[in-house]
Amino acid sequence: MVRNNTIKKRTTLDVDYEYTEDRITGHARRLFLRKGYHGTTIDDITRSAKLTKGSFYWYFKSKEDMLKRVFLEFEKLFLNNLIESINKVEGGTLDKIAKYIRFAAVFAYYNPELCVAFTTLSGELVGTRHKIEKDIRRIYKRYQDFLAELVVQGIQEGVIKRDLNPDLTASVIIAFHNGILFQWFMNKGRIDEKAYVETFNKVLLKGIISESVSFDATIAIKTKGR
């Protein structure tokens, strides 16, 4: 009985620790988004989260450690789940592309700050020789390699244009998606979100789908399961 109570107590402490860590990360992410990484201080974060500096250092070694947490959070919640979801799709490349479009749109809708923070912080830090740059490049490489494999599969199936370079196509899709996210975040409340996503889908699909495949058919696959 004592052993069970001990396990329960440790589990509760773990949950409390994770909750506080996530709460601090949320405040830091919003500040990074508003002021940039270099423009945000640990004092800014502790004031926003209503914590002492001692409490901050209990959870994080430094501001750099906090920054890394934001990037790893994006990788875990977006990229890992995206890859897992698409790998579970029973069907061809068009079905997987449809899953990618739906997953990315839904994730961005419910996690706009995380998505835009990842994109803008990447832009701020890549090329500065900051230690986090290695993680940024690694995450983007995983993302690009996965999409490139999808393009290769589509070319082999004859549903994606054969003259497309898989790596470049994957890079363009990511750049296109990042730009779409930023514009949506900047104009939130002033645009029709459904129409915006549908326009993104049509432009993306029209650009990569083989001429031998009916575009109406791709739209039908894309909207299946909505």
C-alpha positions in Angstrom: 0.0 0.0 0.0 2.8 2.4 0.9 4.5 1.6 -2.4 1.4 2.5 -4.4 1.0 5.8 -2.5 4.6 6.6 -3.3 4.1 6.0 -7.0 1.0 8.1 -7.0 2.8 11.0 -5.3 5.7 10.9 -7.8 3.3 10.9 -10.7 1.5 13.9 -9.3 4.8 15.7 -8.9 5.8 14.9 -12.4 2.5 16.3 -13.7 3.0 19.5 -11.7 6.5 19.9 -13.0 5.5 19.4 -16.6 2.6 21.8 -16.2 4.8 24.6 -14.8 7.5 23.9 -17.4 4.9 24.1 -20.2 3.5 27.3 -18.8 6.9 29.0 -18.7 7.6 27.8 -22.2 4.3 29.3 -23.4 5.1 32.7 -21.9 8.6 32.6 -23.5 7.3 31.6 -26.9 4.9 34.5 -26.9 7.7 36.9 -25.9 10.0 35.5 -28.6 7.3 35.9 -31.1 6.7 39.5 -30.1 10.2 40.7 -29.3 12.4 38.2 -31.0 14.9 35.9 -29.2 17.6 38.5 -28.8 15.1 41.1 -27.7 13.7 38.9 -24.9 15.4 38.7 -21.5 15.1 36.2 -18.7 13.6 39.0 -16.7 10.9 39.5 -19.4 10.0 35.8 -19.1 9.9 35.6 -15.3 7.8 38.8 -15.1 5.4 37.4 -17.7 5.2 34.0 -16.0 5.1 35.6 -12.5 8.1 33.6 -11.4 11.4 34.4 -9.6 14.7 33.9 -11.4 15.4 31.1 -9.1 12.3 29.3 -10.2 13.2 29.8 -13.8 16.6 28.3 -13.3 15.0 25.3 -11.6 13.3 24.4 -14.8 15.8 25.7 -17.4 19.5 26.1 -17.5 19.4 29.3 -19.6 17.5 31.3 -22.1 19.2 29.2 -24.8 17.8 26.0 -23.1 14.3 27.6 -23.2 14.7 28.4 -26.9 15.7 24.8 -27.6 12.6 23.6 -25.8 10.4 25.7 -28.2 12.0 24.1 -31.2 11.8 20.5 -29.8 8.2 21.2 -28.9 7.5 22.0 -32.5 9.3 18.9 -33.7 7.5 16.6 -31.2 4.0 18.0 -31.7 4.0 18.8 -35.4 6.7 16.9 -37.2 6.7 13.6 -35.3 2.9 13.4 -35.3 2.7 14.5 -39.0 5.1 11.7 -40.0 3.3 9.1 -37.9 -0.1 10.1 -39.2 0.9 10.0 -42.9 2.7 6.7 -42.4 -0.6 5.2 -41.1 -2.5 6.2 -44.2 -3.6 3.2 -46.2 -3.5 4.4 -49.8 -1.3 6.0 -52.4 0.5 9.3 -52.6 -2.6 11.4 -53.2 -4.2 10.1 -50.0 -1.0 10.9 -48.1 -0.9 14.4 -49.6 -4.5 14.8 -48.6 -3.5 13.8 -45.0 -0.6 16.2 -45.0 -2.9 19.1 -46.1 -5.5 18.3 -43.5 -3.0 17.7 -40.7 -1.0 20.9 -41.3 -4.2 23.0 -41.6 -5.7 21.7 -38.3 -2.4 21.9 -36.4 -1.8 25.5 -37.5 -5.4 26.4 -36.5 -5.0 25.1 -33.0 -1.2 26.0 -32.5 -0.7 29.3 -34.4 1.8 30.7 -32.0 4.0 27.6 -32.0 4.0 27.4 -35.8 4.8 31.1 -36.4 7.4 31.2 -33.5 9.2 28.2 -35.1 9.3 29.9 -38.5 10.2 33.4 -37.3 12.8 32.3 -34.8 14.4 30.1 -37.5 14.7 33.1 -39.7 16.2 35.2 -36.9 18.8 32.6 -35.9 19.9 30.7 -39.0 23.2 32.2 -40.2 24.1 33.7 -36.9 26.2 30.7 -35.7 24.0 30.3 -32.7 24.2 26.8 -31.1 20.5 26.2 -31.8 21.1 26.5 -35.6 22.2 22.9 -35.6 18.8 21.8 -34.2 16.9 24.1 -36.6 18.7 22.6 -39.7 18.2 19.0 -38.4 14.4 19.5 -37.9 14.0 21.1 -41.3 16.1 18.3 -42.9 13.8 15.7 -41.4 10.8 17.6 -42.6 12.3 18.0 -46.1 13.5 14.4 -46.4 10.1 13.1 -45.5 8.3 15.2 -48.0 10.9 14.4 -50.7 10.2 10.7 -50.1 6.5 11.4 -50.6 7.3 13.2 -53.9 9.4 10.3 -55.1 6.6 7.9 -54.3 4.2 10.1 -56.2 6.5 10.2 -59.3 6.8 6.4 -59.2 3.0 6.1 -59.1 2.6 8.6 -62.0 0.5 11.1 -60.0 3.2 13.7 -59.5 5.0 15.5 -62.4 8.1 13.5 -63.4 10.2 16.6 -64.1 10.1 17.8 -60.5 13.2 17.5 -58.3 12.0 15.8 -55.1 14.3 17.7 -52.7 13.6 21.1 -54.3 9.9 20.3 -54.4 9.9 19.4 -50.7 11.8 22.6 -49.9 9.3 24.7 -51.9 6.3 23.1 -50.2 7.8 23.9 -46.8 8.6 27.5 -47.8 5.1 27.9 -49.3 3.5 26.5 -46.1 5.6 28.7 -43.8 4.6 31.8 -45.8 1.0 30.8 -45.7 1.1 30.4 -41.9 2.8 33.8 -41.4 0.3 35.6 -43.7 -2.6 33.9 -42.0 -1.3 34.8 -38.5 -0.7 38.4 -39.6 -4.2 38.8 -41.1 -6.1 36.6 -38.6 -9.7 37.8 -38.3 -9.6 39.6 -41.6 -9.6 36.7 -44.0 -12.0 33.7 -44.6 -9.9 30.9 -43.1 -11.7 28.1 -45.0 -11.3 29.9 -48.3 -7.7 30.6 -47.5 -6.9 26.9 -46.8 -8.8 25.8 -49.9 -6.8 28.3 -52.1 -3.5 27.0 -50.6 -4.6 23.4 -51.4 -5.6 24.2 -55.0 -2.4 26.1 -55.7 -0.2 23.4 -54.2 -2.0 20.5 -55.9 -2.1 22.2 -59.2 1.6 22.8 -59.1 2.7 19.2 -58.4 0.0 16.9 -59.7 0.7 15.1 -63.0 -1.2 16.3 -66.0 -2.4 12.7 -66.5 -4.3 12.9 -63.3 -7.7 14.5 -63.2 -7.5 17.6 -60.9 -11.1 17.1 -59.9 -10.2 13.6 -58.7 -7.4 15.0 -56.5 -9.9 17.5 -55.0 -12.3 14.6 -54.3 -9.5 12.7 -52.5 -8.4 15.8 -50.6 -11.8 16.4 -49.2 -12.6 12.8 -48.4 -13.1 12.3 -44.7 -13.7 15.9 -43.8 
